[in-house]
Amino acid sequence: MKHHENKPQEPATTPSEQQVEATTSPEVMPGMDEMLKQAELKAQEHHDAWLRAKAEGENIRRRAQEDISKAQKFAVERFSNEMLAVMDSLQAGLAVESASVESFKSGMELTLKQLTSVFEKFNIKEINPVGEKFDAHKHQAIGMIDSEQETNTVVTVMQRGYTLNERVLRPAMVMVAKGK
């Protein structure tokens, strides 16, 4: 008779049990070297992105400076082109050989109309404050004279002033009333 040995059998593990064990076992933490490499790669990526952003910022700043420089250089181009017509009129008037006082006056009046038109196009306005109250922002008093007008009233304009878009280019030089 054969004698069977009773060996304790190990429980058979099926593939599904092995998968359960693998998912429930604690994950292995990456080593310090691996974490350091990942951090260095991330730092390099951030540094590269920063360098690109810095270069882009410098390019934008440089282009803006070039645009400002061009704008300053050519800001008066339209105005200058309009002024050329006034210059042409003055030169044509001076080129006339047999001009009379009347023809010179007529030519100057036409040239003044051209100049006035250019000023209107570019919002340059004349300050001619006769009879107005003295305003130190728009007028420059060069003296006071006795007058029947109210004190600090502009009596005489020695030189007209001008504004550009409501900003004083040149104040009007005036004489102001001392008062009664």
C-alpha positions as CSV (number, residue, x, y, z in Angstrom):
1,M,0.0,0.0,0.0
2,K,1.1,3.3,-0.8
3,H,1.2,5.8,1.7
4,H,0.3,9.3,0.7
5,E,2.0,12.0,2.3
6,N,-0.2,14.8,3.2
7,K,1.7,17.8,2.4
8,P,0.1,21.1,3.1
9,Q,-0.5,22.6,-0.3
10,E,0.2,26.2,-0.8
11,P,-2.8,28.0,-2.0
12,A,-2.7,28.6,-5.7
13,T,-2.7,32.2,-6.7
14,T,-4.6,33.2,-9.7
15,P,-3.6,36.1,-11.9
16,S,-6.4,38.2,-10.6
17,E,-5.2,37.8,-7.1
18,Q,-1.7,38.8,-8.1
19,Q,-3.1,42.0,-9.7
20,V,-5.0,42.8,-6.5
21,E,-1.8,42.3,-4.5
22,A,0.1,44.6,-6.9
23,T,-2.5,47.4,-6.7
24,T,-2.8,47.2,-2.9
25,S,0.9,47.1,-2.2
26,P,2.4,50.5,-1.4
27,E,3.9,52.3,-4.5
28,V,7.6,52.6,-4.6
29,M,8.7,56.2,-4.1
30,P,11.1,57.4,-6.7
31,G,14.7,57.7,-5.5
32,M,16.2,61.0,-4.5
33,D,18.4,60.9,-7.6
34,E,15.3,60.6,-9.8
35,M,13.4,63.4,-7.9
36,L,16.5,65.6,-8.3
37,K,16.7,65.0,-12.0
38,Q,13.0,65.8,-12.4
39,A,13.4,69.0,-10.4
40,E,16.4,70.0,-12.4
41,L,14.5,69.4,-15.7
42,K,11.6,71.5,-14.5
43,A,13.9,74.2,-13.3
44,Q,15.6,74.2,-16.7
45,E,12.2,74.4,-18.5
46,H,11.2,77.4,-16.3
47,H,14.5,79.1,-16.9
48,D,14.2,78.6,-20.7
49,A,10.7,80.0,-20.6
50,W,11.8,83.0,-18.5
51,L,14.7,83.7,-20.9
52,R,12.2,83.6,-23.9
53,A,9.8,85.9,-22.1
54,K,12.7,88.3,-21.1
55,A,13.9,88.4,-24.8
56,E,10.3,89.0,-26.0
57,G,10.0,91.8,-23.5
58,E,13.2,93.4,-24.7
59,N,12.1,93.1,-28.3
60,I,8.8,94.8,-27.5
61,R,10.6,97.6,-25.6
62,R,13.0,98.1,-28.5
63,R,10.2,98.2,-31.1
64,A,8.3,100.7,-29.0
65,Q,11.3,102.9,-28.7
66,E,11.8,102.8,-32.5
67,D,8.1,103.6,-33.0
68,I,8.4,106.6,-30.6
69,S,11.6,107.8,-32.3
70,K,9.9,107.6,-35.7
71,A,6.8,109.3,-34.4
72,Q,8.8,112.2,-33.0
73,K,10.9,112.4,-36.2
74,F,8.0,112.5,-38.6
75,A,5.3,114.1,-36.3
76,V,5.3,117.3,-38.2
77,E,5.4,115.8,-41.6
78,R,1.7,116.6,-42.4
79,F,2.1,120.1,-41.0
80,S,5.3,120.6,-43.0
81,N,3.7,119.5,-46.2
82,E,0.9,122.0,-45.7
83,M,3.4,124.7,-45.0
84,L,5.2,124.1,-48.3
85,A,2.2,125.7,-50.1
86,V,2.6,128.8,-48.0
87,M,6.3,128.9,-48.7
88,D,5.6,128.6,-52.5
89,S,3.3,131.5,-52.3
90,L,5.8,133.7,-50.5
91,Q,8.5,132.8,-53.0
92,A,6.3,133.4,-56.0
93,G,5.4,136.8,-54.6
94,L,9.0,137.8,-54.2
95,A,9.9,136.5,-57.7
96,V,7.6,139.1,-59.4
97,E,9.8,141.7,-61.1
98,S,7.3,144.5,-61.7
99,A,5.1,144.3,-58.6
100,S,3.2,147.2,-57.2
101,V,2.4,147.8,-53.6
102,E,-1.2,146.7,-54.3
103,S,-0.1,143.4,-55.9
104,F,2.3,142.7,-53.0
105,K,-0.5,143.4,-50.5
106,S,-2.9,141.1,-52.5
107,G,-0.3,138.3,-52.6
108,M,0.4,138.7,-48.8
109,E,-3.4,138.5,-48.1
110,L,-3.7,135.3,-50.1
111,T,-0.6,133.8,-48.4
112,L,-2.1,134.8,-45.0
113,K,-5.4,133.0,-46.0
114,Q,-3.3,129.9,-46.8
115,L,-1.5,130.1,-43.5
116,T,-4.8,130.6,-41.6
117,S,-6.2,127.5,-43.4
118,V,-3.2,125.4,-42.3
119,F,-3.6,126.6,-38.7
120,E,-7.3,125.6,-38.8
121,K,-6.4,122.2,-40.1
122,F,-4.0,121.6,-37.2
123,N,-6.2,123.3,-34.5
124,I,-3.8,126.2,-34.0
125,K,-5.9,129.1,-32.7
126,E,-5.0,132.8,-32.3
127,I,-5.2,134.5,-28.9
128,N,-6.2,138.1,-29.5
129,P,-7.6,139.2,-26.1
130,V,-8.4,142.9,-26.6
131,G,-11.1,143.9,-24.1
132,E,-10.9,140.6,-22.1
133,K,-9.8,140.2,-18.5
134,F,-6.1,139.5,-18.1
135,D,-5.4,135.8,-17.8
136,A,-1.8,134.9,-16.8
137,H,-2.2,131.5,-18.4
138,K,-2.9,133.0,-21.8
139,H,-1.4,136.4,-21.7
140,Q,1.9,138.0,-20.8
141,A,1.6,141.6,-19.5
142,I,4.5,143.7,-20.5
143,G,3.1,146.9,-18.9
144,M,0.2,148.8,-17.5
145,I,-1.3,151.9,-18.9
146,D,-3.9,154.4,-17.7
147,S,-7.3,153.6,-19.2
148,E,-10.9,154.2,-18.8
149,Q,-11.4,150.4,-18.9
150,E,-11.7,148.2,-15.8
151,T,-8.5,147.3,-14.0
152,N,-6.7,144.3,-15.4
153,T,-8.5,144.5,-18.7
154,V,-6.3,143.9,-21.8
155,V,-6.1,147.3,-23.6
156,T,-3.6,146.6,-26.4
157,V,-2.1,143.4,-27.9
158,M,1.5,143.9,-28.8
159,Q,1.9,140.4,-30.2
160,R,-0.8,137.8,-30.6
161,G,-0.6,134.5,-28.9
162,Y,-1.4,131.0,-30.2
163,T,-2.8,127.7,-28.8
164,L,-2.4,124.2,-30.1
165,N,-5.3,122.0,-29.1
166,E,-6.2,124.3,-26.2
167,R,-2.6,124.3,-25.0
168,V,-0.8,127.7,-25.1
169,L,2.1,127.7,-27.6
170,R,2.9,131.3,-27.1
171,P,1.0,133.7,-24.7
172,A,-0.2,137.0,-26.1
173,M,2.0,140.0,-25.1
174,V,-0.4,142.6,-23.8
175,M,-0.8,146.0,-22.1
176,V,-3.2,146.0,-19.2
177,A,-5.4,148.8,-17.8
178,K,-4.3,150.3,-14.5
179,G,-7.9,151.3,-13.8
180,K,-9.8,154.4,-13.3
